[in-house]
Amino acid sequence: MAELAGCNLMKKAVFVYSDDFQTYKFSENHPFNQLRVKLTYDLLQKSNLLSSQDIIPPRMATDEELALIHDPRYIEAVKLAGKGLLSKEKANNYGLGTEDTPIFPNMHEASALLVGGTLTAVDQVMTGKSEHALNLGGGLHHGFRGKASGFCIYNDTAVAIKYLQEKYGARVLYVDTDAHHGDGVQWAFYEDPNVCTLSIHETGRYLFPGTGNVNERGQGDGYGYSFNIPIDAFTEDDSFLEIYEQSLTEVANFFKPDVILTQNGADAHYYDPLTHLSTSIKVYREIPKLAHKIAHQYCKGRWIGVGGGGYDIWRVVPRAWSHIWLEMMEKNNMHGSLSEDWINEWKDKAPVALPSTWEDPKDLYKPIPRKQEITEKNKQLLSKALYPISHLRTDNNSQIG
């Protein structure tokens, strides 16, 4: 990758945000609710952890940028759907108008803004204006070239990776800790040795999209650059973090990226209503720490973070996502009480009691009897998942010899 000119006024991090992220809204009762982005933004502001100088607005992605990943016919279909001009039959062919991805007014514009937010983050980092950038409105990793899937219309993350390749010539490490497999991103780069994908997710035996098996390793020139660790249901903090820390450390050392892009779904938490994992906020404090370290170790600090899943928008997502920003700003030491102003602002709007502290209660759930069995099973999966690294190293050493 061509070296970029340094910038004396480089910021540690920028926060991409607009209230217009709320326009990506399927319905009042749909589980994907972008209010969680505003809740996080408000928690950070009311905690005096985010200033106006940190915030930059997103732009809308152009059709040409969307077409880096998406079929132009699909882009046109999304536009027509948002105007009420797409037939039900054609909509179904594109995965639109389903229970997961209902049609809503101006859905193209709302979706293109989320993509543009991630591209804004990319440009901030890659032009040397900021070491890190966070777009919590992004992370829609299930979108495909010509089809919506899993609450995702356009795949901002895949578009951003292709954009990083074409505009900046970068080798990209994509790290996905959402409880759902990052399928759309994986398949978009499955044959590309210049993009390495690492997805740690709940096994697809019980959970959408059902992919992300350990033997999905890439194909052709991309073989050995796709890593999947489908952890068992009810996995707890210690096992999750062991898997994450060992896999990311080894994959980063193997791939040596120019930039790291992390998808930070917060749906592996015990409270999440759509998944079956048993992690706590502790995991979300630790995940960005290693991503930050890797970014400085291999990428001269270049780290782009996006949001993703997270369906307990009141008790989990705001705290979990705040830790990404705090780590980017090197202030990830928040403990104790949450902002009373934030609690008072939202407590009457929340259908559940809001948390009062940055930590979870110690008795978050009853002990899980299969804990040791689950931990051992996850370790075995980790070993299988990382097998290509040692295998490829052996092959390369034999070629050198």
Helices and strands as residue ranges (DSSP letters): E 11-16, G 19-23, H 35-46, G 52-54, E 55-56, H 63-66, H 72-82, H 88-93, H 107-126, E 130-135, H 156-168, E 172-176, H 183-188, E 195-202, G 220-222, E 226-231, H 237-255, E 259-263, H 281-298, E 303-306, H 317-328, H 340-346, H 371-385, H 387-400
